Every structure is written in structure tokens, then in C-alpha cells.
Amino acid sequence: MVPCNTNILASLSGVSTILFDLGGTLWSPFGTKTRDEVLESAIAGLIKDLKDTTGRDVSREDVEIGIVNLLFGLGRKNSGEYEPSLEDAALQEVDLQGVIGQFLSSERICLSEKKVSDLTDRFADSLSKYYLLYPETLTVLSTLKRRGYNIGIVSNTAMPLNVIDRYLAASGIINYIDFRVLSSEVGWRKPHKRIYKEALRVAHAEPREVVFIGDRVLEDAVGPSLLGMRPILVRREFSCDEGSCDEYHGLYVCSLEELI
């Protein structure tokens, strides 16, 4: 592997704003567990929750078909399958509460909007609670904040804002960021241009003033660069799509510590 660069931010002029991806960049979204382990636990919890709430039994297979496959984008395109487009309609984010509501309707389960919202919150929480901060995250964020950067998070997630905010607060990240832009709020996933433009709007920054830091080539490097931002890729051992890091020739770090 090519040695990583160091002190990159100091070498870039005119930077006022730093945008960070979240999962795979500031924290490991599933912590010490695998994605499948977390998903199995969340599905089991949802089935039990439905039983406790409605008295009805639903099958794991039905939950997978009606909720999980939609949530995790069964058939969703990835960076190895198509040329990047900032206006691809396939990048529309999933409405988790809407998906769960549709599933309940298909099962002929009638709940109030409040109960569907609570059910969604608990399911989202069970998918989110195993996150694990990378060791250097808070030190790096606090250092960059002291240096006067405007810091934001731009993340793809179907999880509701209140759930993500809960863990941004619990982790301590919330203390060092000025704003967060989530695909669940914008309605579009990276690399769709709308989520980047929303981040620029909230940051009150021009693209040339922004550095975008993340672990995925398409969403965190190609997309931002097409809008004029300067990307830095985090090349952790497990973070790159197969072959995609080898095709990336821009700025990168192996650890967030190398930003400072």
C-alpha cells in the first residue's frame, strides 16, 4: 500500500469548511458486530415489538421483503456498476416510517401515526446503537474546531434525524460540529447533487472553500469534486469498495489524525 499523506489540511489554502461523512469516517456504524448481526437483532426486535403492540405475529421473511430489502436498497446501484450521476433518480432516500407504514398496511395492521412513529424510532435505534467511535475522532474534531473551521456532517442514512442526533450527542460528536445534513432529511443520497448543495447552503460556503472527508470514492470523493469541493479519502483497511481505492488518485489519509 502507498504510504499515506500527512498534514494535508495545512497544505490547502482558502479552506473555511470541512464536511465529514459519518459511518466509516467518524465512527464504525456497527461497532464490533457485523452488519448482519445488527440486522438480525433489529429484525427480531421489530417482530417482538409488533407482537407486543398489536398481538400479531409477522414472519422474518415478510419483514425482510417488506422493510429490510427496501431499507438497504436491494438492487441499488453501486460505484462499480454505473457511471456516477449527480441527478440519478435511484439515489432518492428511503422514507423509513413510510416503508414501515406500508408494511403494516400490507399486513392489515392498523396503528395510529404516533404508534407507527414510535415503532420506527425503536427499529432505527436498534440499527444505530452499536456504533463505535474511531479512537482519534473527538481529538481531531476538537482540534479542527479550535482552529476555527466550520464543521459539518453529510451522511447517507435512512435513520430519522432524532435517532442520529441521539447518538451524535451520546458520542460527543455534537459538541464539535456546526450542522449536519442527512439524506433522510434531504430526501436524496450522495452522490446526488441536492445533498451537497444543501450542505453548501447550510454552511454558507462556496465549493472552493470546502474540504469533503469520507471513506467512499463515489459518494465522498467523486461527487463532491464534481461540484467543486476538494475531497480527502479516508483509506481505512475495510472502508473501500472492491477496487475503487486503487482507482482513486486524489488526496487521502489512513487515519483522521493525519489531517492535523
C-alpha positions in Angstrom: 0.0 0.0 0.0 1.2 3.5 -0.8 2.2 5.4 2.3 -0.4 7.9 3.5 0.0 11.6 3.3 0.3 13.8 6.4 -0.7 17.3 7.4 -2.9 17.7 4.3 -5.2 20.5 5.6 -2.2 22.7 6.3 -1.3 22.4 2.6 -4.7 23.6 1.3 -5.4 27.3 1.1 -8.7 29.1 1.4 -10.5 26.3 3.4 -13.2 27.5 5.7 -15.5 24.5 6.0 -14.8 20.8 6.5 -17.6 18.3 5.7 -17.3 14.8 7.2 -19.1 11.6 6.2 -20.2 9.8 9.3 -20.3 5.9 9.1 -16.9 4.6 8.2 -15.3 8.0 8.7 -16.1 9.3 12.2 -17.5 6.1 13.6 -17.9 2.4 12.8 -21.7 2.1 12.3 -21.9 -1.4 13.6 -19.1 -1.3 16.1 -17.7 -4.7 17.0 -20.6 -6.5 15.4 -21.2 -7.3 11.7 -23.9 -5.7 9.7 -25.7 -9.0 9.5 -25.6 -9.4 13.3 -27.1 -6.0 13.9 -29.7 -6.6 11.2 -30.7 -9.9 12.7 -31.1 -8.3 16.2 -33.1 -5.4 14.8 -35.5 -7.7 12.9 -36.0 -9.8 15.9 -36.7 -6.7 18.0 -39.2 -5.4 15.4 -41.1 -8.7 15.3 -41.3 -8.7 19.1 -42.3 -5.1 19.2 -45.1 -5.8 16.7 -46.3 -8.7 18.8 -46.3 -6.7 22.0 -48.0 -3.7 20.3 -50.6 -5.5 18.1 -50.8 -9.1 19.3 -49.9 -10.1 15.7 -47.2 -12.5 14.6 -45.3 -11.5 11.5 -42.6 -13.6 9.8 -39.0 -12.8 9.4 -39.3 -13.3 5.7 -42.1 -10.8 5.4 -40.1 -8.2 7.4 -37.2 -8.8 5.1 -39.3 -8.4 1.9 -41.4 -5.6 3.2 -38.9 -3.5 5.1 -35.3 -4.6 5.1 -34.8 -5.0 1.3 -36.2 -1.6 0.7 -34.3 0.0 3.6 -30.9 -1.4 2.4 -31.6 -0.8 -1.3 -32.0 -4.2 -2.8 -30.8 -3.7 -6.3 -29.4 -0.2 -5.6 -26.6 0.7 -7.9 -23.1 1.0 -6.6 -19.9 2.6 -7.8 -18.8 -0.5 -9.6 -21.9 -0.8 -11.7 -22.6 2.6 -13.3 -21.1 5.9 -14.2 -21.7 8.5 -11.4 -24.5 10.9 -11.9 -25.4 13.8 -9.6 -29.1 13.6 -10.7 -29.7 9.8 -10.6 -33.3 9.1 -9.6 -32.2 5.9 -8.0 -30.5 8.0 -5.3 -33.7 9.0 -3.6 -33.6 8.1 0.0 -35.9 5.6 1.6 -38.7 7.0 3.9 -38.3 4.6 6.8 -41.5 5.5 8.5 -43.4 5.3 5.2 -41.9 1.9 4.5 -42.9 0.6 7.9 -46.4 2.1 7.5 -46.8 0.4 4.1 -45.7 -2.9 5.6 -48.2 -2.6 8.4 -51.0 -1.9 5.8 -50.0 -4.9 3.7 -50.3 -7.0 6.9 -53.7 -5.4 7.6 -52.3 -3.9 10.9 -53.8 -0.5 11.7 -51.9 1.7 14.0 -52.1 5.5 14.8 -49.4 7.7 13.2 -47.9 8.2 16.7 -47.5 4.4 17.2 -46.0 4.0 13.7 -43.6 6.8 14.5 -42.6 5.2 17.9 -42.2 1.8 16.2 -39.9 3.4 13.5 -37.9 5.1 16.2 -37.3 1.9 18.1 -36.4 0.0 14.9 -34.0 2.7 13.8 -32.5 2.8 17.3 -31.8 -0.9 17.2 -29.9 -0.4 13.9 -27.9 2.5 15.2 -26.9 1.8 18.8 -23.9 -0.3 18.2 -21.8 2.5 16.6 -18.2 2.8 17.8 -16.2 6.0 17.6 -12.8 5.7 16.0 -10.1 6.4 18.6 -9.0 9.7 17.1 -12.3 11.2 16.1 -13.0 13.5 19.0 -9.4 14.7 19.3 -9.4 15.6 15.6 -12.8 17.3 15.6 -11.9 19.4 18.7 -8.5 20.4 17.2 -10.2 21.5 13.9 -12.8 23.4 15.8 -10.2 25.2 17.8 -8.5 26.2 14.6 -11.7 27.9 13.5 -13.1 25.6 10.8 -16.8 25.4 10.2 -17.5 21.7 10.6 -20.4 19.7 9.3 -21.6 16.1 8.7 -23.1 15.0 5.4 -24.3 11.4 5.7 -26.3 8.9 3.8 -28.7 7.3 6.3 -32.4 6.3 6.3 -32.4 6.7 10.1 -34.6 9.6 11.4 -32.9 12.8 12.5 -33.8 12.3 16.1 -32.1 8.9 16.3 -28.9 10.1 14.6 -28.9 13.2 16.9 -29.3 11.0 19.9 -26.0 9.2 19.1 -24.2 12.3 17.9 -24.9 13.6 21.4 -24.0 10.4 23.2 -20.7 10.1 21.3 -19.7 13.7 21.9 -19.5 14.5 18.2 -22.3 17.0 18.6 -20.0 19.2 20.7 -17.7 19.9 17.7 -20.0 20.2 14.7 -21.9 23.2 13.5 -24.5 21.4 11.5 -25.5 18.0 10.0 -27.1 17.2 6.7 -28.7 13.8 6.4 -30.1 12.1 3.4 -33.2 11.1 5.5 -33.9 14.8 5.8 -32.9 16.0 2.3 -34.5 13.0 0.6 -31.5 12.3 -1.6 -28.4 10.2 -1.1 -24.9 11.1 -2.0 -23.7 11.4 -4.8 -26.9 13.2 -5.8 -26.2 16.9 -6.1 -29.1 18.0 -3.9 -27.5 16.8 -0.7 -24.2 18.5 -1.5 -26.0 21.7 -2.4 -27.9 21.6 0.9 -24.7 21.2 2.8 -23.2 24.2 1.0 -26.3 26.2 1.7 -26.3 25.4 5.4 -22.5 26.0 5.6 -22.8 29.4 3.8 -19.7 28.3 1.8 -18.6 28.3 -1.8 -17.4 24.9 -3.1 -13.8 26.0 -3.4 -13.8 26.8 0.4 -14.9 23.2 1.3 -13.0 20.1 2.0 -15.1 16.9 2.0 -13.7 13.9 4.0 -15.1 10.4 3.8 -14.3 6.8 3.1 -16.2 6.1 -0.1 -14.9 7.0 -3.5 -18.1 7.8 -5.3 -20.1 9.4 -2.5 -17.2 11.3 -0.7 -14.7 12.0 -3.5 -16.2 11.9 -7.0 -19.5 13.6 -6.1 -18.0 16.4 -4.1 -15.3 17.1 -6.6 -17.9 17.4 -9.4 -19.4 20.3 -7.5 -16.0 21.9 -7.0 -15.2 20.8 -3.4 -11.9 19.3 -2.5 -12.1 15.7 -1.3 -9.9 13.7 1.0 -10.4 10.0 1.2 -10.0 8.0 4.4 -8.4 4.8 3.4 -9.1 2.5 6.3 -8.4 -1.1 5.7 -12.0 -2.1 5.3 -13.6 1.1 4.0 -13.2 0.9 0.2 -15.3 -0.8 -2.3 -13.5 -3.5 -4.1 -11.0 -2.0 -6.5 -12.3 1.6 -6.0 -9.5 2.8 -3.9 -6.9 1.7 -6.4 -8.7 3.8 -9.0 -8.6 6.9 -6.7 -5.6 9.2 -7.2 -6.6 12.2 -5.1 -5.7 13.2 -1.6 -6.1 10.6 1.2 -5.2 9.8 4.8 -5.0 6.4 6.6 -6.2 8.0 9.9 -8.1 11.2 10.7 -5.1 12.1 12.8 -3.2 12.8 9.6 -5.5 15.8 8.9 -3.9 17.7 11.8 
